[in-house]
Amino acid sequence: MPIIINLDVMMARRKMSLNELSDKVGITISNLSILKTGKAKAIRIETLEAICTALDCQPGDILEYKP
């Protein structure tokens, strides 16, 4: 998949656990885990916005394109 999800990198930089991010974003730990491992087929803009707000980052910090 050419889209790489760097959610774990941003979580580590912010010293935030999956449980804490789940609480702040309002989605389940299992859905965050699917996203974090790159197994997600899609992400809602609302969810991406909530993750960026919780991690104080830009979408480009989380999503990366590698052909």
PDBQT receptor file of N, H, CA, C and O in Angstrom, charges set to zero:
ATOM      1  N   MET A   1       0.851  -1.179   0.000  1.00  0.00    +0.000 N 
ATOM      2  CA  MET A   1       0.000   0.000   0.000  1.00  0.00    +0.000 C 
ATOM      3  C   MET A   1       0.895   1.239   0.000  1.00  0.00    +0.000 C 
ATOM      4  O   MET A   1       1.772   1.366   0.854  1.00  0.00    +0.000 OA
ATOM      5  N   PRO A   2       0.683   2.140  -0.936  1.00  0.00    +0.000 N 
ATOM      6  CA  PRO A   2       1.552   3.313  -1.014  1.00  0.00    +0.000 C 
ATOM      7  C   PRO A   2       1.306   4.378   0.053  1.00  0.00    +0.000 C 
ATOM      8  O   PRO A   2       2.131   5.277   0.212  1.00  0.00    +0.000 OA
ATOM      9  N   ILE A   3       0.200   4.301   0.783  1.00  0.00    +0.000 N 
ATOM     10  H   ILE A   3      -0.470   3.570   0.653  1.00  0.00    +0.000 HD
ATOM     11  CA  ILE A   3      -0.051   5.257   1.866  1.00  0.00    +0.000 C 
ATOM     12  C   ILE A   3       0.437   4.637   3.174  1.00  0.00    +0.000 C 
ATOM     13  O   ILE A   3      -0.020   3.563   3.565  1.00  0.00    +0.000 OA
ATOM     14  N   ILE A   4       1.349   5.304   3.836  1.00  0.00    +0.000 N 
ATOM     15  H   ILE A   4       1.720   6.176   3.519  1.00  0.00    +0.000 HD
ATOM     16  CA  ILE A   4       1.920   4.838   5.098  1.00  0.00    +0.000 C 
ATOM     17  C   ILE A   4       1.293   5.653   6.225  1.00  0.00    +0.000 C 
ATOM     18  O   ILE A   4       1.217   6.879   6.145  1.00  0.00    +0.000 OA
ATOM     19  N   ILE A   5       0.844   4.965   7.276  1.00  0.00    +0.000 N 
ATOM     20  H   ILE A   5       0.906   3.969   7.341  1.00  0.00    +0.000 HD
ATOM     21  CA  ILE A   5       0.261   5.618   8.447  1.00  0.00    +0.000 C 
ATOM     22  C   ILE A   5       1.326   5.672   9.537  1.00  0.00    +0.000 C 
ATOM     23  O   ILE A   5       1.780   4.635  10.020  1.00  0.00    +0.000 OA
ATOM     24  N   ASN A   6       1.719   6.869   9.918  1.00  0.00    +0.000 N 
ATOM     25  H   ASN A   6       1.350   7.712   9.526  1.00  0.00    +0.000 HD
ATOM     26  CA  ASN A   6       2.753   7.061  10.942  1.00  0.00    +0.000 C 
ATOM     27  C   ASN A   6       2.148   7.437  12.296  1.00  0.00    +0.000 C 
ATOM     28  O   ASN A   6       2.712   8.245  13.035  1.00  0.00    +0.000 OA
ATOM     29  N   LEU A   7       1.013   6.851  12.607  1.00  0.00    +0.000 N 
ATOM     30  H   LEU A   7       0.556   6.195  12.007  1.00  0.00    +0.000 HD
ATOM     31  CA  LEU A   7       0.329   7.172  13.856  1.00  0.00    +0.000 C 
ATOM     32  C   LEU A   7       1.173   6.782  15.064  1.00  0.00    +0.000 C 
ATOM     33  O   LEU A   7       1.237   7.529  16.040  1.00  0.00    +0.000 OA
ATOM     34  N   ASP A   8       1.815   5.627  15.007  1.00  0.00    +0.000 N 
ATOM     35  H   ASP A   8       1.763   5.021  14.213  1.00  0.00    +0.000 HD
ATOM     36  CA  ASP A   8       2.639   5.190  16.134  1.00  0.00    +0.000 C 
ATOM     37  C   ASP A   8       3.814   6.133  16.385  1.00  0.00    +0.000 C 
ATOM     38  O   ASP A   8       4.212   6.341  17.531  1.00  0.00    +0.000 OA
ATOM     39  N   VAL A   9       4.364   6.698  15.323  1.00  0.00    +0.000 N 
ATOM     40  H   VAL A   9       4.041   6.529  14.392  1.00  0.00    +0.000 HD
ATOM     41  CA  VAL A   9       5.483   7.645  15.457  1.00  0.00    +0.000 C 
ATOM     42  C   VAL A   9       5.020   8.901  16.194  1.00  0.00    +0.000 C 
ATOM     43  O   VAL A   9       5.679   9.369  17.123  1.00  0.00    +0.000 OA
ATOM     44  N   MET A  10       3.874   9.439  15.765  1.00  0.00    +0.000 N 
ATOM     45  H   MET A  10       3.338   9.059  15.011  1.00  0.00    +0.000 HD
ATOM     46  CA  MET A  10       3.363  10.656  16.408  1.00  0.00    +0.000 C 
ATOM     47  C   MET A  10       2.945  10.387  17.852  1.00  0.00    +0.000 C 
ATOM     48  O   MET A  10       3.138  11.233  18.725  1.00  0.00    +0.000 OA
ATOM     49  N   MET A  11       2.378   9.220  18.100  1.00  0.00    +0.000 N 
ATOM     50  H   MET A  11       2.221   8.533  17.390  1.00  0.00    +0.000 HD
ATOM     51  CA  MET A  11       2.008   8.874  19.480  1.00  0.00    +0.000 C 
ATOM     52  C   MET A  11       3.252   8.796  20.364  1.00  0.00    +0.000 C 
ATOM     53  O   MET A  11       3.234   9.258  21.505  1.00  0.00    +0.000 OA
ATOM     54  N   ALA A  12       4.314   8.222  19.846  1.00  0.00    +0.000 N 
ATOM     55  H   ALA A  12       4.328   7.846  18.919  1.00  0.00    +0.000 HD
ATOM     56  CA  ALA A  12       5.561   8.123  20.612  1.00  0.00    +0.000 C 
ATOM     57  C   ALA A  12       6.150   9.509  20.869  1.00  0.00    +0.000 C 
ATOM     58  O   ALA A  12       6.630   9.787  21.968  1.00  0.00    +0.000 OA
ATOM     59  N   ARG A  13       6.115  10.378  19.859  1.00  0.00    +0.000 N 
ATOM     60  H   ARG A  13       5.726  10.153  18.966  1.00  0.00    +0.000 HD
ATOM     61  CA  ARG A  13       6.640  11.739  20.031  1.00  0.00    +0.000 C 
ATOM     62  C   ARG A  13       5.865  12.515  21.087  1.00  0.00    +0.000 C 
ATOM     63  O   ARG A  13       6.434  13.333  21.810  1.00  0.00    +0.000 OA
ATOM     64  N   ARG A  14       4.574  12.256  21.171  1.00  0.00    +0.000 N 
ATOM     65  H   ARG A  14       4.112  11.591  20.584  1.00  0.00    +0.000 HD
ATOM     66  CA  ARG A  14       3.720  12.957  22.135  1.00  0.00    +0.000 C 
ATOM     67  C   ARG A  14       3.578  12.182  23.452  1.00  0.00    +0.000 C 
ATOM     68  O   ARG A  14       2.888  12.616  24.375  1.00  0.00    +0.000 OA
ATOM     69  N   LYS A  15       4.249  11.024  23.513  1.00  0.00    +0.000 N 
ATOM     70  H   LYS A  15       4.810  10.671  22.764  1.00  0.00    +0.000 HD
ATOM     71  CA  LYS A  15       4.198  10.158  24.707  1.00  0.00    +0.000 C 
ATOM     72  C   LYS A  15       2.744   9.862  25.102  1.00  0.00    +0.000 C 
ATOM     73  O   LYS A  15       2.354   9.991  26.263  1.00  0.00    +0.000 OA
ATOM     74  N   MET A  16       1.962   9.462  24.102  1.00  0.00    +0.000 N 
ATOM     75  H   MET A  16       2.278   9.357  23.159  1.00  0.00    +0.000 HD
ATOM     76  CA  MET A  16       0.545   9.190  24.317  1.00  0.00    +0.000 C 
ATOM     77  C   MET A  16       0.268   7.721  24.028  1.00  0.00    +0.000 C 
ATOM     78  O   MET A  16       0.716   7.181  23.017  1.00  0.00    +0.000 OA
ATOM     79  N   SER A  17      -0.471   7.086  24.921  1.00  0.00    +0.000 N 
ATOM     80  H   SER A  17      -0.834   7.525  25.743  1.00  0.00    +0.000 HD
ATOM     81  CA  SER A  17      -0.824   5.684  24.740  1.00  0.00    +0.000 C 
ATOM     82  C   SER A  17      -2.037   5.550  23.829  1.00  0.00    +0.000 C 
ATOM     83  O   SER A  17      -2.740   6.525  23.565  1.00  0.00    +0.000 OA
ATOM     84  N   LEU A  18      -2.271   4.335  23.355  1.00  0.00    +0.000 N 
ATOM     85  H   LEU A  18      -1.700   3.543  23.570  1.00  0.00    +0.000 HD
ATOM     86  CA  LEU A  18      -3.430   4.052  22.519  1.00  0.00    +0.000 C 
ATOM     87  C   LEU A  18      -4.718   4.301  23.295  1.00  0.00    +0.000 C 
ATOM     88  O   LEU A  18      -5.693   4.809  22.740  1.00  0.00    +0.000 OA
ATOM     89  N   ASN A  19      -4.723   3.945  24.574  1.00  0.00    +0.000 N 
ATOM     90  H   ASN A  19      -3.931   3.533  25.025  1.00  0.00    +0.000 HD
ATOM     91  CA  ASN A  19      -5.904   4.173  25.421  1.00  0.00    +0.000 C 
ATOM     92  C   ASN A  19      -6.210   5.663  25.555  1.00  0.00    +0.000 C 
ATOM     93  O   ASN A  19      -7.363   6.079  25.440  1.00  0.00    +0.000 OA
ATOM     94  N   GLU A  20      -5.186   6.450  25.794  1.00  0.00    +0.000 N 
ATOM     95  H   GLU A  20      -4.249   6.111  25.888  1.00  0.00    +0.000 HD
ATOM     96  CA  GLU A  20      -5.366   7.892  25.958  1.00  0.00    +0.000 C 
ATOM     97  C   GLU A  20      -5.855   8.539  24.659  1.00  0.00    +0.000 C 
ATOM     98  O   GLU A  20      -6.752   9.381  24.679  1.00  0.00    +0.000 OA
ATOM     99  N   LEU A  21      -5.262   8.141  23.539  1.00  0.00    +0.000 N 
ATOM    100  H   LEU A  21      -4.533   7.456  23.523  1.00  0.00    +0.000 HD
ATOM    101  CA  LEU A  21      -5.679   8.689  22.250  1.00  0.00    +0.000 C 
ATOM    102  C   LEU A  21      -7.113   8.277  21.934  1.00  0.00    +0.000 C 
ATOM    103  O   LEU A  21      -7.890   9.075  21.410  1.00  0.00    +0.000 OA
ATOM    104  N   SER A  22      -7.457   7.052  22.247  1.00  0.00    +0.000 N 
ATOM    105  H   SER A  22      -6.826   6.404  22.673  1.00  0.00    +0.000 HD
ATOM    106  CA  SER A  22      -8.821   6.570  22.034  1.00  0.00    +0.000 C 
ATOM    107  C   SER A  22      -9.827   7.412  22.806  1.00  0.00    +0.000 C 
ATOM    108  O   SER A  22     -10.877   7.771  22.273  1.00  0.00    +0.000 OA
ATOM    109  N   ASP A  23      -9.515   7.725  24.046  1.00  0.00    +0.000 N 
ATOM    110  H   ASP A  23      -8.662   7.433  24.479  1.00  0.00    +0.000 HD
ATOM    111  CA  ASP A  23     -10.398   8.561  24.865  1.00  0.00    +0.000 C 
ATOM    112  C   ASP A  23     -10.544   9.964  24.290  1.00  0.00    +0.000 C 
ATOM    113  O   ASP A  23     -11.645  10.514  24.253  1.00  0.00    +0.000 OA
ATOM    114  N   LYS A  24      -9.427  10.544  23.838  1.00  0.00    +0.000 N 
ATOM    115  H   LYS A  24      -8.532  10.098  23.868  1.00  0.00    +0.000 HD
ATOM    116  CA  LYS A  24      -9.457  11.911  23.324  1.00  0.00    +0.000 C 
ATOM    117  C   LYS A  24     -10.161  12.008  21.966  1.00  0.00    +0.000 C 
ATOM    118  O   LYS A  24     -10.842  12.994  21.685  1.00  0.00    +0.000 OA
ATOM    119  N   VAL A  25      -9.996  10.991  21.137  1.00  0.00    +0.000 N 
ATOM    120  H   VAL A  25      -9.443  10.189  21.365  1.00  0.00    +0.000 HD
ATOM    121  CA  VAL A  25     -10.550  11.015  19.785  1.00  0.00    +0.000 C 
ATOM    122  C   VAL A  25     -11.994  10.531  19.756  1.00  0.00    +0.000 C 
ATOM    123  O   VAL A  25     -12.794  10.978  18.934  1.00  0.00    +0.000 OA
ATOM    124  N   GLY A  26     -12.316   9.619  20.656  1.00  0.00    +0.000 N 
ATOM    125  H   GLY A  26     -11.666   9.256  21.324  1.00  0.00    +0.000 HD
ATOM    126  CA  GLY A  26     -13.687   9.106  20.711  1.00  0.00    +0.000 C 
ATOM    127  C   GLY A  26     -13.941   7.932  19.781  1.00  0.00    +0.000 C 
ATOM    128  O   GLY A  26     -15.078   7.709  19.366  1.00  0.00    +0.000 OA
ATOM    129  N   ILE A  27     -12.896   7.177  19.445  1.00  0.00    +0.000 N 
ATOM    130  H   ILE A  27     -11.972   7.358  19.782  1.00  0.00    +0.000 HD
ATOM    131  CA  ILE A  27     -13.091   5.942  18.685  1.00  0.00    +0.000 C 
ATOM    132  C   ILE A  27     -12.472   4.793  19.471  1.00  0.00    +0.000 C 
ATOM    133  O   ILE A  27     -11.653   5.010  20.364  1.00  0.00    +0.000 OA
ATOM    134  N   THR A  28     -12.864   3.590  19.139  1.00  0.00    +0.000 N 
ATOM    135  H   THR A  28     -13.530   3.413  18.413  1.00  0.00    +0.000 HD
ATOM    136  CA  THR A  28     -12.436   2.434  19.917  1.00  0.00    +0.000 C 
ATOM    137  C   THR A  28     -10.942   2.158  19.738  1.00  0.00    +0.000 C 
ATOM    138  O   THR A  28     -10.325   2.555  18.750  1.00  0.00    +0.000 OA
ATOM    139  N   ILE A  29     -10.394   1.474  20.716  1.00  0.00    +0.000 N 
ATOM    140  H   ILE A  29     -10.895   1.151  21.519  1.00  0.00    +0.000 HD
ATOM    141  CA  ILE A  29      -8.986   1.079  20.660  1.00  0.00    +0.000 C 
ATOM    142  C   ILE A  29      -8.757   0.157  19.475  1.00  0.00    +0.000 C 
ATOM    143  O   ILE A  29      -7.728   0.255  18.807  1.00  0.00    +0.000 OA
ATOM    144  N   SER A  30      -9.701  -0.738  19.203  1.00  0.00    +0.000 N 
ATOM    145  H   SER A  30     -10.538  -0.817  19.746  1.00  0.00    +0.000 HD
ATOM    146  CA  SER A  30      -9.533  -1.669  18.083  1.00  0.00    +0.000 C 
ATOM    147  C   SER A  30      -9.500  -0.926  16.747  1.00  0.00    +0.000 C 
ATOM    148  O   SER A  30      -8.711  -1.279  15.870  1.00  0.00    +0.000 OA
ATOM    149  N   ASN A  31     -10.340   0.094  16.577  1.00  0.00    +0.000 N 
ATOM    150  H   ASN A  31     -10.981   0.381  17.289  1.00  0.00    +0.000 HD
ATOM    151  CA  ASN A  31     -10.308   0.872  15.336  1.00  0.00    +0.000 C 
ATOM    152  C   ASN A  31      -9.014   1.669  15.214  1.00  0.00    +0.000 C 
ATOM    153  O   ASN A  31      -8.459   1.779  14.121  1.00  0.00    +0.000 OA
ATOM    154  N   LEU A  32      -8.533   2.218  16.308  1.00  0.00    +0.000 N 
ATOM    155  H   LEU A  32      -8.984   2.128  17.196  1.00  0.00    +0.000 HD
ATOM    156  CA  LEU A  32      -7.249   2.925  16.278  1.00  0.00    +0.000 C 
ATOM    157  C   LEU A  32      -6.114   1.960  15.960  1.00  0.00    +0.000 C 
ATOM    158  O   LEU A  32      -5.188   2.306  15.226  1.00  0.00    +0.000 OA
ATOM    159  N   SER A  33      -6.183   0.766  16.504  1.00  0.00    +0.000 N 
ATOM    160  H   SER A  33      -6.935   0.485  17.100  1.00  0.00    +0.000 HD
ATOM    161  CA  SER A  33      -5.161  -0.245  16.251  1.00  0.00    +0.000 C 
ATOM    162  C   SER A  33      -5.128  -0.637  14.771  1.00  0.00    +0.000 C 
ATOM    163  O   SER A  33      -4.055  -0.795  14.188  1.00  0.00    +0.000 OA
ATOM    164  N   ILE A  34      -6.308  -0.791  14.171  1.00  0.00    +0.000 N 
ATOM    165  H   ILE A  34      -7.180  -0.663  14.644  1.00  0.00    +0.000 HD
ATOM    166  CA  ILE A  34      -6.393  -1.106  12.742  1.00  0.00    +0.000 C 
ATOM    167  C   ILE A  34      -5.759   0.020  11.927  1.00  0.00    +0.000 C 
ATOM    168  O   ILE A  34      -5.029  -0.236  10.969  1.00  0.00    +0.000 OA
ATOM    169  N   LEU A  35      -6.034   1.241  12.302  1.00  0.00    +0.000 N 
ATOM    170  H   LEU A  35      -6.627   1.449  13.080  1.00  0.00    +0.000 HD
ATOM    171  CA  LEU A  35      -5.451   2.388  11.611  1.00  0.00    +0.000 C 
ATOM    172  C   LEU A  35      -3.938   2.432  11.811  1.00  0.00    +0.000 C 
ATOM    173  O   LEU A  35      -3.185   2.664  10.865  1.00  0.00    +0.000 OA
ATOM    174  N   LYS A  36      -3.507   2.209  13.033  1.00  0.00    +0.000 N 
ATOM    175  H   LYS A  36      -4.119   2.020  13.801  1.00  0.00    +0.000 HD
ATOM    176  CA  LYS A  36      -2.088   2.276  13.381  1.00  0.00    +0.000 C 
ATOM    177  C   LYS A  36      -1.259   1.232  12.637  1.00  0.00    +0.000 C 
ATOM    178  O   LYS A  36      -0.121   1.499  12.251  1.00  0.00    +0.000 OA
ATOM    179  N   THR A  37      -1.823   0.055  12.439  1.00  0.00    +0.000 N 
ATOM    180  H   THR A  37      -2.748  -0.162  12.752  1.00  0.00    +0.000 HD
ATOM    181  CA  THR A  37      -1.086  -1.017  11.771  1.00  0.00    +0.000 C 
ATOM    182  C   THR A  37      -1.166  -0.932  10.255  1.00  0.00    +0.000 C 
ATOM    183  O   THR A  37      -0.557  -1.740   9.554  1.00  0.00    +0.000 OA
ATOM    184  N   GLY A  38      -1.916   0.044   9.742  1.00  0.00    +0.000 N 
ATOM    185  H   GLY A  38      -2.411   0.700  10.312  1.00  0.00    +0.000 HD
ATOM    186  CA  GLY A  38      -2.012   0.222   8.301  1.00  0.00    +0.000 C 
ATOM    187  C   GLY A  38      -3.010  -0.687   7.621  1.00  0.00    +0.000 C 
ATOM    188  O   GLY A  38      -3.011  -0.791   6.395  1.00  0.00    +0.000 OA
ATOM    189  N   LYS A  39      -3.864  -1.349   8.392  1.00  0.00    +0.000 N 
ATOM    190  H   LYS A  39      -3.863  -1.265   9.388  1.00  0.00    +0.000 HD
ATOM    191  CA  LYS A  39      -4.847  -2.276   7.828  1.00  0.00    +0.000 C 
ATOM    192  C   LYS A  39      -6.161  -1.595   7.461  1.00  0.00    +0.000 C 
ATOM    193  O   LYS A  39      -7.041  -2.227   6.877  1.00  0.00    +0.000 OA
ATOM    194  N   ALA A  40      -6.302  -0.332   7.792  1.00  0.00    +0.000 N 
ATOM    195  H   ALA A  40      -5.588   0.182   8.266  1.00  0.00    +0.000 HD
ATOM    196  CA  ALA A  40      -7.535   0.407   7.485  1.00  0.00    +0.000 C 
ATOM    197  C   ALA A  40      -7.604   0.680   5.989  1.00  0.00    +0.000 C 
ATOM    198  O   ALA A  40      -6.593   0.971   5.350  1.00  0.00    +0.000 OA
ATOM    199  N   LYS A  41      -8.798   0.581   5.444  1.00  0.00    +0.000 N 
ATOM    200  H   LYS A  41      -9.620   0.344   5.963  1.00  0.00    +0.000 HD
ATOM    201  CA  LYS A  41      -9.014   0.855   4.023  1.00  0.00    +0.000 C 
ATOM    202  C   LYS A  41      -9.356   2.319   3.787  1.00  0.00    +0.000 C 
ATOM    203  O   LYS A  41      -9.193   2.825   2.676  1.00  0.00    +0.000 OA
ATOM    204  N   ALA A  42      -9.831   3.004   4.826  1.00  0.00    +0.000 N 
ATOM    205  H   ALA A  42      -9.964   2.594   5.728  1.00  0.00    +0.000 HD
ATOM    206  CA  ALA A  42     -10.233   4.406   4.695  1.00  0.00    +0.000 C 
ATOM    207  C   ALA A  42     -10.190   5.059   6.068  1.00  0.00    +0.000 C 
ATOM    208  O   ALA A  42     -10.166   4.386   7.098  1.00  0.00    +0.000 OA
ATOM    209  N   ILE A  43     -10.182   6.387   6.054  1.00  0.00    +0.000 N 
ATOM    210  H   ILE A  43     -10.201   6.933   5.217  1.00  0.00    +0.000 HD
ATOM    211  CA  ILE A  43     -10.266   7.153   7.294  1.00  0.00    +0.000 C 
ATOM    212  C   ILE A  43     -11.147   8.366   7.023  1.00  0.00    +0.000 C 
ATOM    213  O   ILE A  43     -10.998   9.043   6.006  1.00  0.00    +0.000 OA
ATOM    214  N   ARG A  44     -12.049   8.626   7.928  1.00  0.00    +0.000 N 
ATOM    215  H   ARG A  44     -12.170   8.077   8.755  1.00  0.00    +0.000 HD
ATOM    216  CA  ARG A  44     -12.909   9.801   7.789  1.00  0.00    +0.000 C 
ATOM    217  C   ARG A  44     -12.103  11.057   8.094  1.00  0.00    +0.000 C 
ATOM    218  O   ARG A  44     -11.210  11.061   8.942  1.00  0.00    +0.000 OA
ATOM    219  N   ILE A  45     -12.447  12.119   7.378  1.00  0.00    +0.000 N 
ATOM    220  H   ILE A  45     -13.172  12.116   6.690  1.00  0.00    +0.000 HD
ATOM    221  CA  ILE A  45     -11.789  13.405   7.618  1.00  0.00    +0.000 C 
ATOM    222  C   ILE A  45     -12.029  13.846   9.056  1.00  0.00    +0.000 C 
ATOM    223  O   ILE A  45     -11.134  14.417   9.680  1.00  0.00    +0.000 OA
ATOM    224  N   GLU A  46     -13.212  13.595   9.591  1.00  0.00    +0.000 N 
ATOM    225  H   GLU A  46     -13.939  13.131   9.085  1.00  0.00    +0.000 HD
ATOM    226  CA  GLU A  46     -13.524  13.945  10.990  1.00  0.00    +0.000 C 
ATOM    227  C   GLU A  46     -12.579  13.234  11.951  1.00  0.00    +0.000 C 
ATOM    228  O   GLU A  46     -12.099  13.828  12.917  1.00  0.00    +0.000 OA
ATOM    229  N   THR A  47     -12.317  11.954  11.678  1.00  0.00    +0.000 N 
ATOM    230  H   THR A  47     -12.707  11.472  10.893  1.00  0.00    +0.000 HD
ATOM    231  CA  THR A  47     -11.431  11.168  12.534  1.00  0.00    +0.000 C 
ATOM    232  C   THR A  47     -10.003  11.686  12.434  1.00  0.00    +0.000 C 
ATOM    233  O   THR A  47      -9.318  11.825  13.447  1.00  0.00    +0.000 OA
ATOM    234  N   LEU A  48      -9.556  11.971  11.219  1.00  0.00    +0.000 N 
ATOM    235  H   LEU A  48     -10.113  11.858  10.396  1.00  0.00    +0.000 HD
ATOM    236  CA  LEU A  48      -8.214  12.507  11.026  1.00  0.00    +0.000 C 
ATOM    237  C   LEU A  48      -8.058  13.845  11.740  1.00  0.00    +0.000 C 
ATOM    238  O   LEU A  48      -7.027  14.119  12.353  1.00  0.00    +0.000 OA
ATOM    239  N   GLU A  49      -9.092  14.669  11.652  1.00  0.00    +0.000 N 
ATOM    240  H   GLU A  49      -9.930  14.446  11.154  1.00  0.00    +0.000 HD
ATOM    241  CA  GLU A  49      -9.068  15.964  12.331  1.00  0.00    +0.000 C 
ATOM    242  C   GLU A  49      -8.979  15.787  13.848  1.00  0.00    +0.000 C 
ATOM    243  O   GLU A  49      -8.221  16.495  14.512  1.00  0.00    +0.000 OA
ATOM    244  N   ALA A  50      -9.748  14.848  14.396  1.00  0.00    +0.000 N 
ATOM    245  H   ALA A  50     -10.363  14.273  13.857  1.00  0.00    +0.000 HD
ATOM    246  CA  ALA A  50      -9.726  14.593  15.838  1.00  0.00    +0.000 C 
ATOM    247  C   ALA A  50      -8.366  14.064  16.286  1.00  0.00    +0.000 C 
ATOM    248  O   ALA A  50      -7.873  14.438  17.350  1.00  0.00    +0.000 OA
ATOM    249  N   ILE A  51      -7.758  13.193  15.476  1.00  0.00    +0.000 N 
ATOM    250  H   ILE A  51      -8.159  12.889  14.611  1.00  0.00    +0.000 HD
ATOM    251  CA  ILE A  51      -6.434  12.657  15.803  1.00  0.00    +0.000 C 
ATOM    252  C   ILE A  51      -5.400  13.779  15.773  1.00  0.00    +0.000 C 
ATOM    253  O   ILE A  51      -4.554  13.872  16.662  1.00  0.00    +0.000 OA
ATOM    254  N   CYS A  52      -5.467  14.628  14.752  1.00  0.00    +0.000 N 
ATOM    255  H   CYS A  52      -6.154  14.553  14.030  1.00  0.00    +0.000 HD
ATOM    256  CA  CYS A  52      -4.524  15.750  14.651  1.00  0.00    +0.000 C 
ATOM    257  C   CYS A  52      -4.686  16.722  15.815  1.00  0.00    +0.000 C 
ATOM    258  O   CYS A  52      -3.702  17.258  16.324  1.00  0.00    +0.000 OA
ATOM    259  N   THR A  53      -5.916  16.946  16.231  1.00  0.00    +0.000 N 
ATOM    260  H   THR A  53      -6.716  16.511  15.817  1.00  0.00    +0.000 HD
ATOM    261  CA  THR A  53      -6.164  17.819  17.378  1.00  0.00    +0.000 C 
ATOM    262  C   THR A  53      -5.575  17.209  18.644  1.00  0.00    +0.000 C 
ATOM    263  O   THR A  53      -4.905  17.895  19.416  1.00  0.00    +0.000 OA
ATOM    264  N   ALA A  54      -5.825  15.919  18.857  1.00  0.00    +0.000 N 
ATOM    265  H   ALA A  54      -6.369  15.361  18.230  1.00  0.00    +0.000 HD
ATOM    266  CA  ALA A  54      -5.339  15.239  20.065  1.00  0.00    +0.000 C 
ATOM    267  C   ALA A  54      -3.817  15.175  20.105  1.00  0.00    +0.000 C 
ATOM    268  O   ALA A  54      -3.215  15.293  21.172  1.00  0.00    +0.000 OA
ATOM    269  N   LEU A  55      -3.190  14.988  18.933  1.00  0.00    +0.000 N 
ATOM    270  H   LEU A  55      -3.679  14.893  18.066  1.00  0.00    +0.000 HD
ATOM    271  CA  LEU A  55      -1.733  14.857  18.880  1.00  0.00    +0.000 C 
ATOM    272  C   LEU A  55      -1.019  16.167  18.552  1.00  0.00    +0.000 C 
ATOM    273  O   LEU A  55       0.209  16.214  18.484  1.00  0.00    +0.000 OA
ATOM    274  N   ASP A  56      -1.800  17.231  18.348  1.00  0.00    +0.000 N 
ATOM    275  H   ASP A  56      -2.798  17.193  18.403  1.00  0.00    +0.000 HD
ATOM    276  CA  ASP A  56      -1.251  18.538  17.998  1.00  0.00    +0.000 C 
ATOM    277  C   ASP A  56      -0.287  18.423  16.821  1.00  0.00    +0.000 C 
ATOM    278  O   ASP A  56       0.888  18.776  16.919  1.00  0.00    +0.000 OA
ATOM    279  N   CYS A  57      -0.821  17.915  15.694  1.00  0.00    +0.000 N 
ATOM    280  H   CYS A  57      -1.776  17.628  15.615  1.00  0.00    +0.000 HD
ATOM    281  CA  CYS A  57       0.000  17.722  14.512  1.00  0.00    +0.000 C 
ATOM    282  C   CYS A  57      -0.806  18.018  13.249  1.00  0.00    +0.000 C 
ATOM    283  O   CYS A  57      -1.990  18.347  13.319  1.00  0.00    +0.000 OA
ATOM    284  N   GLN A  58      -0.168  17.900  12.124  1.00  0.00    +0.000 N 
ATOM    285  H   GLN A  58       0.794  17.632  12.067  1.00  0.00    +0.000 HD
ATOM    286  CA  GLN A  58      -0.796  18.096  10.827  1.00  0.00    +0.000 C 
ATOM    287  C   GLN A  58      -1.083  16.726  10.198  1.00  0.00    +0.000 C 
ATOM    288  O   GLN A  58      -0.421  15.747  10.544  1.00  0.00    +0.000 OA
ATOM    289  N   PRO A  59      -2.057  16.638   9.281  1.00  0.00    +0.000 N 
ATOM    290  CA  PRO A  59      -2.329  15.356   8.619  1.00  0.00    +0.000 C 
ATOM    291  C   PRO A  59      -1.089  14.764   7.948  1.00  0.00    +0.000 C 
ATOM    292  O   PRO A  59      -0.914  13.546   7.932  1.00  0.00    +0.000 OA
ATOM    293  N   GLY A  60      -0.234  15.616   7.398  1.00  0.00    +0.000 N 
ATOM    294  H   GLY A  60      -0.376  16.606   7.411  1.00  0.00    +0.000 HD
ATOM    295  CA  GLY A  60       0.992  15.143   6.762  1.00  0.00    +0.000 C 
ATOM    296  C   GLY A  60       1.987  14.517   7.734  1.00  0.00    +0.000 C 
ATOM    297  O   GLY A  60       2.899  13.805   7.315  1.00  0.00    +0.000 OA
ATOM    298  N   ASP A  61       1.819  14.777   9.021  1.00  0.00    +0.000 N 
ATOM    299  H   ASP A  61       1.079  15.356   9.361  1.00  0.00    +0.000 HD
ATOM    300  CA  ASP A  61       2.671  14.134  10.032  1.00  0.00    +0.000 C 
ATOM    301  C   ASP A  61       2.262  12.680  10.232  1.00  0.00    +0.000 C 
ATOM    302  O   ASP A  61       3.062  11.860  10.683  1.00  0.00    +0.000 OA
ATOM    303  N   ILE A  62       1.016  12.364   9.896  1.00  0.00    +0.000 N 
ATOM    304  H   ILE A  62       0.366  13.030   9.530  1.00  0.00    +0.000 HD
ATOM    305  CA  ILE A  62       0.467  11.026  10.110  1.00  0.00    +0.000 C 
ATOM    306  C   ILE A  62       0.440  10.218   8.818  1.00  0.00    +0.000 C 
ATOM    307  O   ILE A  62       0.736   9.023   8.824  1.00  0.00    +0.000 OA
ATOM    308  N   LEU A  63       0.086  10.866   7.710  1.00  0.00    +0.000 N 
ATOM    309  H   LEU A  63      -0.155  11.837   7.705  1.00  0.00    +0.000 HD
ATOM    310  CA  LEU A  63      -0.058  10.184   6.432  1.00  0.00    +0.000 C 
ATOM    311  C   LEU A  63       1.137  10.482   5.531  1.00  0.00    +0.000 C 
ATOM    312  O   LEU A  63       1.581  11.625   5.422  1.00  0.00    +0.000 OA
ATOM    313  N   GLU A  64       1.648   9.436   4.891  1.00  0.00    +0.000 N 
ATOM    314  H   GLU A  64       1.288   8.507   4.979  1.00  0.00    +0.000 HD
ATOM    315  CA  GLU A  64       2.798   9.584   4.013  1.00  0.00    +0.000 C 
ATOM    316  C   GLU A  64       2.551   8.743   2.764  1.00  0.00    +0.000 C 
ATOM    317  O   GLU A  64       2.008   7.641   2.852  1.00  0.00    +0.000 OA
ATOM    318  N   TYR A  65       2.943   9.254   1.616  1.00  0.00    +0.000 N 
ATOM    319  H   TYR A  65       3.384  10.149   1.545  1.00  0.00    +0.000 HD
ATOM    320  CA  TYR A  65       2.772   8.537   0.354  1.00  0.00    +0.000 C 
ATOM    321  C   TYR A  65       4.130   8.056  -0.131  1.00  0.00    +0.000 C 
ATOM    322  O   TYR A  65       5.053   8.850  -0.313  1.00  0.00    +0.000 OA
ATOM    323  N   LYS A  66       4.247   6.732  -0.342  1.00  0.00    +0.000 N 
ATOM    324  H   LYS A  66       3.497   6.087  -0.195  1.00  0.00    +0.000 HD
ATOM    325  CA  LYS A  66       5.469   6.154  -0.906  1.00  0.00    +0.000 C 
ATOM    326  C   LYS A  66       5.065   5.249  -2.058  1.00  0.00    +0.000 C 
ATOM    327  O   LYS A  66       4.504   4.174  -1.847  1.00  0.00    +0.000 OA
ATOM    328  N   PRO A  67       5.353   5.689  -3.278  1.00  0.00    +0.000 N 
ATOM    329  CA  PRO A  67       4.960   4.870  -4.444  1.00  0.00    +0.000 C 
ATOM    330  C   PRO A  67       5.738   3.555  -4.518  1.00  0.00    +0.000 C 
ATOM    331  O   PRO A  67       5.523   2.761  -5.434  1.00  0.00    +0.000 OA
TER     332      PRO A  67
